[in-house]
Amino acid sequence: MGPTPIYSFPNYVTEKELKDLQKESKIQRDFILTYRDITQISIKNLSLFISDKIITEEKEPQKIQYFAILPYPDFNTTSLTYFHFIRTNNDHKPVATAFSILVEENRRSFLYNNINRIKPVVLDFFQNFDQKILESYPPSEEIKEFFQDLLLKIIEIEQNPSTPITTHRKMKILFAGLDDSGKTSFLLSVDRKYSKLIGLKPTTGASIKSIEALGATIFLWDLGGQRKFREKYLDKAEIYLYEADLLFYFIDIRNKSRFDESIEYLQNLKRVISVFNQNTPIVYVLSKGDSDILESGEIRENVEFIKNKLSEIHQNGTVELYITSIFQTFTILRAFSSGVSKLSPNRDIINHNLKRFSLTTESYLTLLLSSDGLVLADYYSKKAMQLTKIPKTEVINVFEVSAPQFTVLFKIFAKFKALKQEEAVFKVINSVIIIKRIKVEENNMFFLFLVDDETKLKIINNELSSFLNYTQDLLLRYIA
């Protein structure tokens, strides 16, 4: 909490104590931190999380919860860090806090492979611990048992791994839905194998391929949607559904006669997955949403029906869905990018920092893209609608409003990548698109900004180095 850490376990030592221990060769632990060390960690943590504006920008900061994986090369460690606000009776405003679990750098895969098992343990810990410090911050000895109990639970996860221990990250994405719901077409479009779309045959059983992205091997499981295969996936869920990091679920928005069947299959998948306690995120893809039919009354009714059904299923959470068309590749790339970015534990905190950066630079739409065009993070404001003169019609989500901007952005981005320029400015209607190539160590990334005036470029250039300075470690852990 602030630059001075409140609690540290095991206890830190002073610089003098460390020298004395080293001199007398009495160090019993491999890992010892001094007060300076934990202060350094504390400052680095909170610089990623708080700013002067954050309290006024967020209506309910106490509901903010972010996880991130951060490197600490000075100590040869990596941390799983949890950011959140607490309220105490002694503070007028919510207090920003950061809590880190440190592991040896060469064992950071433990955090990646088990993050979905560790998160609930940490959240449960603070649900109780925040109440303990409501009145005051007790001495370390009084609350030591809380941390010892937490450590034992993490050790239990370590001793009972759900997956084989590996130093290379491996992730599993499922593509599910009824037959002829657009799964394979979606994957082929992502893979830019457009010629294979003509005469496409249904997937029989599960088709598995892999890609390298975000510093990991990602296995893509295309689950054929015929009834006999759907029953097989549910009966042998330990093979097909177990350890799924992400699920793309497809619904053909033109085929109203099969909506109920599709919803039933979705509920069966969710029921089986819940048995594994995986908390697998779901991205919904409403396929075959070609631009020439989207405004028809029938399709709008279909979309509204699906939206309401999904809201009923996810009563306690938000529904993330995208309307896609194989004739508008950017719609597929956007949906895929959004899903893949969920696989990084740093996604939310990067988006949080991108929002701060965008507000400071007065950018109305900001995209951070990988070298292969995946959207790693984005910021969107309502002002973007006004700049591009988009009519205020009823929409399902932000992407439907901003889709025209993304069309232009991706077309320009594709051309810009072929150039050797580090920066380019394009005028589009009443707005300006700015593209900047950046390097994070040896990794190329790209910023795309939508602003109202070319003079904003100066502000962007002034603030960019600062943004990269405190997010570089987040970005590196995101992609490497």
C-alpha positions in Angstrom: 0.0 0.0 0.0 2.0 2.9 -1.3 5.8 2.8 -1.5 6.1 1.3 1.9 5.0 -2.4 2.0 2.9 -3.3 5.0 3.4 -7.1 5.1 6.1 -9.4 3.8 6.5 -13.1 4.4 9.1 -14.4 5.1 10.1 -11.2 6.9 12.6 -8.9 5.2 16.0 -8.0 6.8 17.9 -4.8 7.0 21.0 -4.2 4.8 23.2 -4.6 7.9 21.6 -7.9 8.9 22.0 -9.3 5.4 25.8 -8.4 5.5 26.2 -9.9 8.9 24.4 -13.1 7.8 26.6 -13.3 4.7 29.8 -12.7 6.7 28.9 -15.4 9.2 27.5 -17.8 6.5 24.3 -18.2 8.5 21.9 -17.7 5.7 19.4 -20.5 6.1 17.1 -19.6 3.1 18.0 -19.3 -0.5 15.8 -16.3 -0.9 16.1 -13.2 1.3 14.8 -9.8 0.7 15.8 -6.5 2.3 13.6 -3.6 3.1 15.0 -1.8 0.0 14.1 -4.9 -2.1 10.4 -5.1 -1.1 10.0 -1.3 -1.4 11.3 -1.6 -4.9 8.8 -4.4 -5.7 6.0 -2.3 -4.1 6.8 0.8 -6.1 7.0 -1.2 -9.4 3.7 -2.9 -8.6 1.7 0.2 -7.8 3.1 2.3 -10.6 1.3 -0.1 -13.0 -2.0 0.3 -11.2 -2.6 3.8 -9.8 -2.5 7.3 -11.1 -3.7 10.7 -9.8 -7.0 10.3 -11.8 -7.9 6.8 -11.0 -10.1 7.4 -8.0 -12.2 10.1 -9.9 -12.4 8.0 -13.1 -13.7 4.9 -11.5 -17.2 5.0 -9.9 -16.6 1.9 -7.8 -12.9 1.3 -7.5 -13.4 -1.2 -4.7 -14.8 -3.6 -7.4 -11.6 -3.4 -9.5 -9.7 -6.7 -9.5 -6.7 -7.3 -11.7 -4.1 -10.1 -11.9 -0.8 -9.9 -13.7 2.4 -11.9 -14.1 5.5 -9.7 -13.7 9.2 -10.4 -13.9 11.7 -9.2 -11.2 15.1 -9.9 -12.9 17.0 -8.2 -10.1 15.8 -11.0 -7.7 15.7 -13.7 -10.4 12.0 -14.1 -9.7 8.5 -13.8 -11.3 5.4 -12.8 -9.5 1.7 -13.3 -9.7 0.4 -10.0 -8.6 -3.1 -9.1 -7.5 -4.3 -5.5 -7.6 -7.4 -4.3 -5.9 -8.8 -1.5 -3.7 -9.9 -1.8 -0.1 -11.9 0.4 2.2 -10.8 1.0 5.8 -12.4 2.9 8.5 -9.4 5.2 8.7 -9.3 6.2 5.0 -11.7 8.6 3.3 -11.1 7.0 -0.1 -10.5 3.4 -1.2 -6.8 2.4 -0.9 -5.0 0.9 -3.8 -3.1 -2.3 -2.9 -0.8 -4.8 -4.7 -0.1 -8.3 -3.5 2.6 -10.5 -5.0 3.5 -14.2 -4.8 7.1 -14.6 -5.9 8.5 -17.8 -7.5 11.9 -18.5 -9.0 12.3 -17.2 -12.6 13.0 -20.7 -14.0 9.7 -21.9 -12.5 7.4 -19.2 -13.7 5.6 -21.8 -15.8 4.0 -22.9 -12.5 2.2 -19.5 -12.4 1.1 -19.7 -16.1 -0.1 -23.3 -15.9 -2.0 -22.9 -12.6 -3.2 -19.3 -12.7 -6.8 -20.3 -12.9 -6.4 -22.5 -9.8 -4.4 -19.9 -7.9 -6.8 -17.0 -8.6 -9.8 -18.3 -6.6 -7.5 -19.1 -3.7 -6.1 -15.5 -3.7 -9.6 -14.0 -4.0 -10.9 -16.1 -1.2 -7.9 -15.1 1.0 -8.6 -11.4 0.5 -12.3 -11.7 1.1 -11.4 -12.6 4.7 -8.2 -10.7 5.0 -9.7 -7.3 3.9 -12.1 -7.6 6.9 -9.2 -8.3 9.2 -7.5 -5.0 8.4 -10.7 -2.9 8.3 -10.0 -1.1 11.6 -6.2 -1.1 11.5 -3.1 -2.9 10.1 -2.3 -5.5 12.9 1.3 -6.4 13.5 2.7 -9.1 11.3 2.7 -11.7 14.0 -1.0 -11.3 14.5 -1.9 -12.1 10.9 1.0 -14.5 10.1 -1.4 -17.5 10.2 -3.4 -16.0 7.3 -0.3 -16.0 5.1 0.9 -19.4 6.2 -2.5 -20.9 5.3 -2.4 -19.2 1.9 1.1 -20.5 1.3 0.0 -24.1 2.2 -2.8 -23.9 -0.3 -0.4 -22.8 -3.1 2.0 -25.5 -2.1 -0.9 -28.0 -2.4 -1.5 -26.8 -6.0 2.2 -27.2 -6.7 2.3 -30.7 -5.4 -0.9 -31.8 -7.2 -0.4 -30.4 -10.7 -3.4 -30.7 -13.1 -1.1 -30.8 -16.1 2.4 -32.3 -16.8 5.1 -29.8 -15.7 6.6 -28.1 -18.7 8.7 -25.1 -19.3 6.9 -24.2 -22.5 3.3 -22.8 -22.2 0.7 -24.8 -24.0 -2.9 -23.7 -24.3 -6.1 -25.2 -25.7 -8.8 -23.4 -27.5 -12.1 -25.0 -28.4 -14.3 -24.1 -31.4 -17.7 -25.5 -30.8 -21.3 -25.2 -32.1 -23.8 -27.0 -34.3 -22.8 -28.3 -37.7 -22.8 -25.6 -40.4 -22.4 -22.9 -37.7 -19.3 -21.4 -39.3 -16.5 -22.8 -37.1 -14.2 -24.2 -39.8 -14.8 -21.2 -42.1 -13.8 -18.9 -39.2 -10.5 -20.9 -38.7 -9.7 -20.9 -42.3 -10.2 -17.1 -42.5 -7.9 -16.6 -39.6 -5.3 -18.7 -41.3 -5.9 -16.7 -44.5 -6.6 -19.8 -46.5 -9.5 -18.2 -48.3 -9.2 -20.5 -51.4 -10.3 -23.5 -49.2 -13.7 -21.9 -48.4 -15.2 -23.0 -51.7 -16.6 -26.5 -51.5 -15.9 -26.7 -47.7 -16.9 -30.0 -46.2 -18.2 -30.5 -42.6 -15.6 -31.4 -39.9 -15.9 -35.0 -39.0 -15.0 -35.4 -35.3 -12.3 -33.1 -33.9 -9.8 -31.4 -36.1 -6.7 -30.2 -34.2 -4.0 -27.8 -35.4 -1.6 -25.5 -33.5 -0.2 -22.0 -33.8 2.5 -20.1 -32.1 1.3 -16.9 -30.4 1.8 -15.0 -27.2 4.9 -17.0 -26.5 3.0 -20.3 -26.4 1.9 -23.2 -28.5 -1.9 -22.8 -28.8 -3.8 -25.9 -29.9 -7.0 -25.1 -31.8 -9.7 -27.9 -31.5 -12.4 -27.6 -34.2 -15.2 -29.8 -32.8 -17.5 -31.0 -35.6 -21.1 -30.1 -34.8 -23.1 -33.2 -36.0 -25.2 -34.7 -33.2 -23.2 -38.0 -33.0 -20.0 -36.0 -32.4 -21.6 -33.6 -29.9 -22.6 -36.6 -27.8 -19.1 -38.0 -28.0 -17.5 -34.8 -26.8 -19.8 -34.7 -23.8 -19.4 -38.4 -23.0 -15.6 -38.2 -23.2 -15.2 -34.7 -21.9 -11.9 -35.6 -20.1 -10.4 -35.8 -23.6 -12.1 -33.1 -25.5 -13.2 -30.4 -23.0 -10.8 -30.9 -20.1 -8.2 -28.1 -19.6 -9.8 -25.8 -22.2 -8.3 -22.3 -21.8 -10.9 -20.7 -24.0 -14.1 -21.6 -25.8 -15.4 -20.0 -29.0 -19.1 -20.9 -29.4 -20.7 -20.4 -32.8 -24.3 -19.7 -33.7 -25.6 -19.2 -37.2 -27.7 -16.0 -36.9 -29.7 -17.0 -40.1 -30.9 -20.4 -38.9 -33.6 -19.5 -36.3 -35.0 -23.0 -36.5 -31.9 -24.4 -34.7 -31.5 -21.7 -32.0 -33.0 -23.8 -29.3 -30.9 -26.8 -30.3 -27.8 -24.6 -30.2 -28.6 -23.2 -26.7 -29.2 -26.7 -25.4 -25.8 -27.8 -26.6 -24.2 -24.8 -25.1 -25.7 -25.5 -21.7 -24.6 -29.1 -21.9 -21.0 -27.9 -22.6 -21.1 -25.4 -19.8 -22.4 -28.1 -17.4 -19.7 -30.6 -18.2 -16.9 -28.0 -18.2 -18.1 -26.7 -14.8 -17.4 -30.2 -13.3 -13.7 -29.6 -14.0 -13.7 -26.2 -12.2 -11.9 -24.6 -15.2 -13.7 -21.2 -15.4 -13.2 -21.4 -19.1 -14.0 -18.0 -20.7 -16.5 -18.1 -23.6 -16.5 -15.8 -26.7 -19.7 -16.0 -28.7 -19.4 -15.8 -32.5 -22.6 -15.0 -34.4 -21.6 -16.2 -37.8 -22.8 -15.4 -41.3 -23.6 -11.8 -40.4 -23.0 -10.4 -43.9 -23.4 -6.7 -44.2 -26.3 -7.0 -46.6 -28.6 -8.7 -44.1 -27.7 -7.2 -40.8 -30.2 -4.4 -41.1 -33.1 -6.7 -42.0 -35.9 -7.0 -39.4 -35.6 -10.8 -39.2 -31.9 -10.8 -38.5 -32.1 -8.1 -35.9 -34.8 -10.1 -34.1 -32.6 -13.2 -34.3 -29.7 -11.4 -32.8 -31.8 -9.9 -30.0 -33.3 -13.4 -29.3 -29.8 -14.9 -29.0 -28.6 -12.0 -26.9 -31.4 -12.4 -24.4 -30.9 -16.2 -24.2 -27.2 -15.8 -23.5 -27.9 -13.1 -20.9 -30.2 -15.6 -19.1 -27.4 -18.2 -19.1 -24.8 -15.7 -17.8 -26.9 -14.0 -15.1 -23.9 -13.1 -13.0 -21.5 -12.1 -15.8 -21.2 -10.2 -19.1 -21.6 -11.8 -22.5 -18.9 -11.1 -25.0 -20.1 -11.7 -28.6 -19.2 -10.7 -32.1 -21.0 -10.8 -35.4 -18.7 -12.1 -38.1 -18.7 -12.6 -41.8 -16.2 -14.4 -44.0 -16.6 -11.6 -46.5 -15.3 -9.1 -43.9 -12.2 -10.6 -42.6 -11.6 -7.9 -40.0 -14.8 -9.0 -38.1 -13.2 -12.5 -37.7 -9.8 -11.1 -36.8 -11.3 -8.9 -34.2 -13.3 -11.7 -32.6 -10.3 -14.0 -32.7 -7.9 -11.4 -31.3 -10.3 -10.6 -28.4 -10.5 -14.3 -27.5 -6.8 -15.0 -27.7 -5.9 -12.0 -25.7 -7.9 -13.5 -22.8 -5.2 -16.2 -22.6 -2.8 -13.6 -21.1 -3.1 -12.9 -17.4 -1.9 -9.4 -18.1 -4.6 -8.4 -20.5 -6.8 -6.5 -18.0 -4.0 -4.5 -16.4 -2.6 -3.6 -19.9 -6.1 -2.4 -21.0 -6.3 -0.5 -17.7 -3.0 1.3 -18.5 -4.0 1.8 -22.1 -7.1 3.6 -21.0 -5.0 5.9 -18.8 -2.7 6.6 -21.7 -5.5 7.2 -24.2 -7.2 9.7 -21.8 -3.9 11.5 -21.3 -3.3 11.7 -25.1 -6.9 12.5 -25.9 -7.2 9.5 -28.2 -10.7 8.3 -29.0 -9.7 4.8 -30.2 -6.4 3.1 -29.4 -5.3 -0.3 -30.6 -2.1 -2.1 -29.5 -1.3 -4.9 -32.1 1.2 -7.6 -32.3 3.4 -7.9 -35.4 0.9 -10.5 -36.8 -2.1 -8.2 -36.4 -3.6 -9.6 -33.2 -5.2 -6.9 -31.0 -3.4 -7.2 -27.7 -5.3 -4.4 -26.0 -7.7 -1.7 -27.0 -9.4 1.5 -25.7 -12.6 2.8 -27.2 -14.6 6.0 -26.4 -18.0 7.1 -27.5 -16.4 10.1 -29.2 -15.2 7.7 -31.9 -18.8 7.5 -33.1 -19.0 11.2 -33.6 -15.7 11.5 -35.4 -16.8 8.9 -38.0 -20.4 10.0 -38.2 -21.8 6.7 -37.2 -25.6 6.9 -36.6 -26.6 6.1 -33.0 -28.6 2.9 -33.6 -29.2 0.2 -31.1 -26.1 -2.0 -30.9 -25.1 -5.2 -29.0 -21.5 -4.2 -28.1 -18.8 -1.8 -28.6 -17.4 -3.6 -31.6 -20.6 -3.2 -33.7 -20.2 0.6 -33.3 -16.5 0.7 -34.0 -16.5 -1.9 -36.7 -16.2 0.6 -39.6 -13.2 2.2 -37.9 -11.6 -1.2 -37.5 -12.1 -1.8 -41.2 -10.2 1.3 -42.2 -7.6 0.7 -39.5 -6.8 -2.8 -40.6 -6.6 -1.8 -44.2 -4.2 1.0 -43.4 -2.3 -1.2 -41.0 -1.7 -3.9 -43.7 -0.2 -1.3 -46.0 1.9 0.3 -43.3 3.5 -3.0 -42.3 5.1 -3.2 -45.7 6.8 0.1 -45.3 10.0 0.9 -43.4 8.5 3.9 -41.7 8.2 4.1 -37.9 5.3 6.4 -38.0 2.5 7.4 -40.4 -0.5 9.8 -40.4 -3.7 9.3 -42.4 -6.7 11.6 -42.6 -10.1 9.8 -42.7 -13.3 11.9 -43.0 -13.3 14.1 -39.8 -10.6 12.1 -38.0 -7.0 11.3 -38.2 -5.4 7.8 -37.9 -1.9 7.6 -36.5 0.2 4.5 -36.7 3.4 4.0 -34.8 5.8 1.1 -34.9 7.4 0.3 -31.5 9.9 -2.2 -30.2 9.7 -3.9 -26.9 13.2 -5.4 -26.6 13.3 -7.3 -29.9 9.6 -7.6 -30.5 7.8 -5.4 -33.0 4.4 -4.0 -31.9 2.1 -1.4 -33.4 -0.1 1.4 -32.0 -3.1 2.7 -34.0 -4.7 5.9 -32.7 -7.9 7.5 -33.8 -7.8 11.3 -32.9 -9.6 14.4 -34.1 -6.5 16.5 -34.9 -3.0 15.8 -36.2 -1.6 18.0 -33.4 -2.3 15.2 -31.0 0.7 13.4 -32.4 2.9 15.6 -30.3 1.1 14.6 -27.1 1.3 10.9 -28.1 5.0 11.1 -28.7 5.6 12.9 -25.4 3.6 10.3 -23.4 4.5 7.1 -25.3 7.9 6.5 -23.7 6.4 6.9 -20.2 3.7 4.4 -21.1 6.2 1.9 -22.4 8.5 2.4 -19.4 5.9 1.1 -16.9 4.2 -1.5 -19.1 7.2 -3.0 -20.8 7.4 -5.9 -18.4 3.7 -6.5 -18.7 3.9 -6.6 -22.5 6.9 -8.9 -22.5 5.2 -11.4 -20.2 2.1 -11.0 -22.5 3.9 -12.1 -25.7 6.9 -14.1 -24.5 
